[in-house]
Amino acid sequence: MIGVMRRLSLLIVACLLYGIGEAFAQNPALTPEQQAFVERYVDAVRAKDVGRLRALVHPRSLACIQPDTAAFFDDVFASRTRHPTAVQYAASIQPIAPGQALMMEGDVTYPVRPTHWIQIDLAPGATSGAILMVQVVLERGAWLEVLPCPTPATLAKYRAAKATASTQEQRARELLANLKDPLRAELRQLLRDGRKVSAIMRYNQEAGEDLTVARRVIELLSELKD
């Protein structure tokens, strides 16, 4: 999937994973219990183990996973397992003040109010790492992730995005199959030179396709062996 499907951040994912890193300039130290949660979370991400990630989610959030929302949450969990599994990581925590507006309220509902954000930098200092933003609450002595529940309107947007992404993916694959030299050779050389953005822009200029589709054509081209 491409476009919106590859970046569900337009709905929940980016807000949960990337959205508020600048708020962590000054942070309290993690408690041993919070650190234990982070270690289990990172281990699950490294193992790409959705079952272990689900085990760290609050039961009330898990109760939101119903037949009509299952695909949505599948994509939320899958977004975690796409991240690179760096050996090093760093974590920090920030409290959520009572009464403070929660992320995406209105588009989602919260079955339990989170009390903290935990930021997990999976590759501190690297240019290609990932930052996970995890909302948590203490429940009976254990820290658990709070995933919000999508509203019907958000689910409708999600399904429309999936349909659009599926159409774009099919279009990109058709375009790649019909991509011929000399443009194909030119684009391959740009990719070999590490100039992916230039390749995308060059193809977009030549083919006149939607930029999202053009990006996916170049991604697919880059996956091919010489």
C-alpha positions as CSV (number, residue, x, y, z in Angstrom):
1,M,0.0,0.0,0.0
2,I,1.2,3.5,-0.7
3,G,0.3,7.1,-0.1
4,V,-2.1,7.4,2.8
5,M,-2.0,3.7,3.6
6,R,1.7,3.8,4.0
7,R,1.4,6.8,6.2
8,L,-1.7,6.3,8.4
9,S,-0.3,9.3,10.2
10,L,-3.2,11.2,8.6
11,L,-5.4,9.3,11.0
12,I,-3.8,7.9,14.2
13,V,-0.4,6.5,13.6
14,A,1.8,9.6,13.1
15,C,0.2,11.3,16.0
16,L,0.9,8.3,18.2
17,L,4.4,7.8,16.8
18,Y,5.9,11.1,15.7
19,G,3.9,14.1,16.7
20,I,5.3,15.8,19.7
21,G,9.0,15.2,20.0
22,E,9.8,18.9,20.7
23,A,7.8,18.7,23.9
24,F,10.5,16.5,25.4
25,A,13.3,19.1,25.8
26,Q,13.3,18.7,29.6
27,N,12.0,15.4,31.0
28,P,11.8,13.6,34.3
29,A,13.8,10.4,34.5
30,L,11.9,7.2,33.9
31,T,11.0,5.1,36.9
32,P,12.1,1.5,37.0
33,E,8.5,0.4,36.2
34,Q,8.4,2.8,33.2
35,Q,11.8,1.6,32.0
36,A,10.6,-2.0,32.2
37,F,7.6,-1.1,30.0
38,V,9.9,0.6,27.5
39,E,12.3,-2.4,27.4
40,R,9.3,-4.8,26.7
41,Y,8.0,-2.4,24.1
42,V,11.3,-2.1,22.3
43,D,11.9,-5.8,22.4
44,A,8.5,-6.4,20.8
45,V,9.2,-3.9,18.1
46,R,12.6,-5.4,17.4
47,A,11.0,-8.9,17.2
48,K,8.2,-7.5,15.0
49,D,5.9,-9.3,17.3
50,V,2.4,-7.8,17.2
51,G,1.1,-10.2,19.9
52,R,3.7,-8.9,22.4
53,L,2.7,-5.3,21.5
54,R,-0.9,-6.1,22.1
55,A,-0.1,-7.5,25.5
56,L,1.2,-4.0,26.4
57,V,-2.1,-2.3,25.5
58,H,-4.7,-1.3,28.0
59,P,-7.7,-3.8,28.0
60,R,-10.2,-1.0,27.4
61,S,-8.3,-0.1,24.2
62,L,-8.2,-3.7,23.2
63,A,-12.0,-3.8,23.6
64,C,-12.2,-1.3,20.8
65,I,-10.9,-4.0,18.4
66,Q,-14.1,-5.3,16.9
67,P,-14.8,-6.8,13.5
68,D,-15.5,-3.4,11.9
69,T,-12.3,-1.9,13.4
70,A,-9.9,-4.9,13.2
71,A,-8.3,-3.9,9.9
72,F,-7.7,-0.4,11.3
73,F,-5.9,-1.6,14.4
74,D,-4.0,-4.2,12.4
75,D,-2.5,-1.3,10.4
76,V,-1.7,0.6,13.6
77,F,0.2,-2.3,15.1
78,A,1.9,-3.1,11.7
79,S,3.2,0.5,11.6
80,R,5.3,-0.3,14.7
81,T,6.9,-3.4,13.2
82,R,8.0,-1.5,10.0
83,H,10.6,0.4,12.0
84,P,14.4,-0.5,11.8
85,T,15.6,-2.6,14.7
86,A,18.5,-0.6,15.9
87,V,20.5,-2.0,18.8
88,Q,20.6,1.3,20.7
89,Y,17.6,3.3,21.8
90,A,16.8,6.2,24.1
91,A,13.6,6.9,26.0
92,S,12.1,9.9,27.8
93,I,8.7,10.6,29.4
94,Q,6.4,13.6,29.6
95,P,3.3,13.9,31.8
96,I,-0.1,14.9,30.2
97,A,-1.6,17.6,32.4
98,P,-5.1,17.1,33.8
99,G,-7.6,18.7,31.4
100,Q,-5.0,19.0,28.6
101,A,-6.5,18.2,25.2
102,L,-5.6,14.8,24.0
103,M,-4.2,14.1,20.5
104,M,-6.9,14.0,17.8
105,E,-9.8,14.2,20.2
106,G,-13.0,14.4,18.1
107,D,-11.5,12.1,15.5
108,V,-10.9,9.4,18.1
109,T,-12.2,8.6,21.6
110,Y,-10.2,7.5,24.6
111,P,-11.5,4.5,26.6
112,V,-9.2,5.6,29.4
113,R,-7.3,8.8,29.8
114,P,-3.5,8.5,29.3
115,T,-1.4,10.3,31.9
116,H,2.0,10.3,30.1
117,W,3.7,10.3,26.7
118,I,6.8,8.1,26.4
119,Q,9.1,8.9,23.5
120,I,11.3,6.1,22.2
121,D,14.1,7.0,19.9
122,L,15.1,3.7,18.2
123,A,18.3,5.0,16.7
124,P,19.5,8.0,18.7
125,G,21.8,10.3,16.7
126,A,21.1,8.5,13.4
127,T,19.5,10.2,10.4
128,S,17.4,7.2,9.4
129,G,16.0,6.1,12.7
130,A,12.5,6.2,14.1
131,I,10.8,7.9,17.0
132,L,7.8,6.2,18.7
133,M,5.4,8.3,20.7
134,V,3.4,6.0,23.1
135,Q,0.6,7.2,25.3
136,V,0.5,5.3,28.6
137,V,-1.3,5.0,31.9
138,L,-0.5,3.2,35.2
139,E,-3.0,0.4,35.8
140,R,-2.7,-1.8,38.9
141,G,1.0,-1.3,39.1
142,A,1.7,-1.8,35.4
143,W,2.3,0.7,32.7
144,L,0.1,0.1,29.6
145,E,-0.3,1.8,26.2
146,V,-3.6,3.6,25.6
147,L,-4.7,3.4,22.0
148,P,-7.7,5.6,21.1
149,C,-10.7,4.2,19.3
150,P,-11.6,5.6,15.9
151,T,-14.9,7.2,15.4
152,P,-17.3,6.1,12.6
153,A,-16.2,9.1,10.6
154,T,-12.5,8.3,11.0
155,L,-13.2,4.7,10.0
156,A,-14.9,5.9,6.9
157,K,-11.8,8.1,6.0
158,Y,-9.6,5.1,6.7
159,R,-11.5,2.8,4.4
160,A,-11.5,5.5,1.7
161,A,-7.8,5.9,2.1
162,K,-7.3,2.1,1.7
163,A,-9.3,2.1,-1.5
164,T,-7.3,5.0,-2.9
165,A,-4.0,3.4,-1.9
166,S,-5.0,0.1,-3.6
167,T,-5.8,2.0,-6.8
168,Q,-2.5,3.9,-6.7
169,E,-0.5,0.7,-6.0
170,Q,-2.0,-1.0,-9.0
171,R,-1.4,2.1,-11.2
172,A,2.2,2.3,-10.1
173,R,2.9,-1.3,-10.9
174,E,1.4,-0.9,-14.3
175,L,3.5,2.1,-15.0
176,L,6.7,0.4,-13.9
177,A,5.9,-2.6,-16.2
178,N,5.7,-0.2,-19.1
179,L,8.7,2.0,-18.1
180,K,11.2,1.8,-21.0
181,D,14.7,3.1,-21.8
182,P,16.1,5.6,-22.0
183,L,14.0,7.0,-19.1
184,R,14.3,3.8,-17.2
185,A,18.1,3.7,-17.5
186,E,18.3,7.4,-16.4
187,L,16.2,6.7,-13.3
188,R,18.2,3.7,-12.4
189,Q,21.3,5.7,-12.6
190,L,19.9,8.4,-10.3
191,L,19.0,5.7,-7.8
192,R,22.5,4.2,-8.0
193,D,23.8,7.7,-7.3
194,G,21.7,7.9,-4.2
195,R,19.4,10.6,-5.7
196,K,16.0,9.1,-5.0
197,V,14.3,12.5,-4.8
198,S,15.7,13.5,-8.1
199,A,14.5,10.3,-9.7
200,I,11.0,10.9,-8.3
201,M,10.9,14.5,-9.6
202,R,12.3,13.4,-13.0
203,Y,9.8,10.7,-13.5
204,N,7.0,13.0,-12.3
205,Q,8.1,15.6,-14.8
206,E,8.2,13.1,-17.7
207,A,5.1,11.0,-16.9
208,G,2.9,13.7,-15.5
209,E,1.6,11.3,-12.8
210,D,0.4,12.1,-9.3
211,L,3.4,12.7,-7.1
212,T,2.3,9.9,-4.8
213,V,2.1,7.4,-7.7
214,A,5.4,8.7,-9.1
215,R,7.1,8.1,-5.7
216,R,5.8,4.6,-5.6
217,V,7.0,3.8,-9.1
218,I,10.5,4.9,-8.1
219,E,10.3,2.8,-4.9
220,L,9.3,-0.2,-6.9
221,L,12.1,0.5,-9.4
222,S,14.6,0.7,-6.6
223,E,13.6,-2.7,-5.3
224,L,14.5,-4.4,-8.6
225,K,17.9,-5.9,-9.0
226,D,20.2,-4.7,-11.7
